[in-house]
Amino acid sequence: MEKSITRRSFLAGSAAVSSIAALGLAGCASSQKTATPTAATGTEGIITPSYPAYARTLDIAENDVIRTEDADIVVVGSGSAGTFAAVRAAERGARVIWLEKTSSKGGTSTITEGLTAFDAEQQRATGEKSDLKGIYTMLMDWHNWGAKTEAFQTYFDFSGKAIDWAISHGANLVYSGNPTKPHYSAADDQGNWMNIGTGVLAPLWEYGDSLDNLDFRIETPAVNIVVENGAVKGIYAQEADGIVRINAQAVIMATGGFASNVEMAREWLRVPAERIKFMSFEGQDGDGINMALAAGASRHAPTTVNYGLTTIEGSAWDSQLSIFTVWCPSWRVDLDGILPAGKPIPFVNHTGVRFYNEAKLEELNTSMLNTAIASQKAAFAVFDADHVATYGGFGDFNYGTGISEGDFRAECESSPAVFSDDTLEGLARKMDRSRRLCRHHRCV
């Protein structure tokens, strides 16, 4: 029998707080609108992609092909990796056919916040040098040595060169320091922050449009890889009138993740699939990964797969309620002196026991927090009135993406997932009652 939340269990491993509020995070979805910790993730959050139904991996016979074309390189996907690969290859003189199955370029990369690269020119100019051997070992340890060493080594060898190349082609990137995690943010001439889609990809797309040997095709999904005698020979692509075979000397799969593929989430993330939420970016169904695996590609171990951005029950992933409580897990950035750096927020599970060392998020990342939360029946972030006061008045916050406009304090006061009390005992009782309601509605 499960134990109830008590003051003793609630305080286990956690610092005492005053003027407390608690937010429900992950673990359940009630069929009624009650003040319960609703699910941060759930099947209702999985969005069926709106790109054409034919955009799936297909078994292709040669008599299905209506036309054959030739190229030096085929690039599949138009996010950061696909953009860098396609534009650079064409610049070097290759005849490139570039495929994107959705109706616009960029995918998730359009709102990416920054890039990490080692020993690029801006970093070298500061005199800072990365300990590549030490960082390599640290990252491999962090992934339980499940990552493919060739992929990691290639990243270490070429990421800095890629940043330098992008900057030389109009990308607006600025080195933010820290040679252990060398980060580059996009900024305009006045120093205003931009997302990577605007600051980096758009200039590269403009340059790519000037290259006659770069053929970009929108709403043209790759549906399988051409393999003959164990060797990759090209791509089958779906056009409006049928299947086209594109023969190529090389195929670059840059198709992103599998966030909307429930079966792949269940296999790779090793958490209940209903707790994984697809965050509205089309195309992340794992087709490219599955094509590559079917063609004989090797893969990383499941321990290397990262995912992030826990959401508050009943709130959007980009709401201030989510941003200022669980993204980091507390907001930790001093935005030009506007806000003080945040402090760690305690997390407790459905029995009131603290299940995660939140302070380590500076050393690790939010994917660790999300894995921990997904393993709980319910999870609560605990914060005090000072935390609300710190961020409550920053109503025009949008993180440079045009999202998340609102008022943190107002969201706290209006959300049914927020519980407040002046004592730990009172807060524990409210959380316990919420958890019991959740269990009554057969949550998992």
PETAGI-V141212 format. One line per field, one symbol per residue. ss: DSSP state (H for helix, E for strand, L for the rest). psi: psi as a letter, one per 20 degrees, with the letter a starting at -180 (. if undefined). A space follows every 10 residues. Layout:
ss: ???
psi: ???
This chain:
ss: LLLLLLHHHH LLLLLLLLLE EEEELLLLLL LLLLLLLLLL LLHHHLLLLL LLLLLLLLLL LHHHEEEEEE EEEEEELLLH HHHHHHHHHH HLLLLEEEEE LLLLLLHHHH HLLLEELLLL HHHHHLLLLL LHHHHHHHHH HHLLLLLLHH HHHHHHHHHH HHHHHHHHLL LLEEELLLHH HLEEEEELLL LLEELHHHHH HHHHHHHHHL LLLEEEEELL LEEEEEEELL EEEEEEEEEL LEEEEEEEEE EEELLLLLLL LHHHHHHHHL LLHHHLLLLL LLLLLLHHHH HHHHLLLLLL LHHHLLLLLL LLLLLLLLLH HHHHHHLLLL LLLLLLLLLL LLLLLEEEEL LLLELLLHHH HHLLLHHHHH HHHHLLLLEE EEEEHHHHHH HHLLLLLLLL LLLLLLLHHH HHHHLLLEEE ELLHHHHHHH HHHHHHHHHH LLLL
psi: pqqrprgghh iojqqqqrmq qpppeqhroq iqnrlqnrph rrhiipppqj rqhimrpqpp qhiipiqprq rgpppoqkbg ghgggggggh hjiqoppopp iajqqhbhih jqhaqpqplr ghghhiippq nhgggggggh ghjkkiqphg gghgghhigg hggggghiki pnpppjrnih moqpqpqahj jpqqrhgghg gghhggghhi ohjonpoqln ppirpoppkj qpibqpqorh japppopqhq pooljbbkhj ogghggghik qphijppplj pqimjjghgh ggghijqrqr qhiipqqamq qqpjqqhjqh gggjhihhiq pjponkjgqq qrqqpqpqai jjppjqnhii hhhcrihggh ggghiqhqqp pprahhgghg ihjmijpjkj ijrkpaoggh hghipijppq qiqhggghgg hggghhgghh jlr.
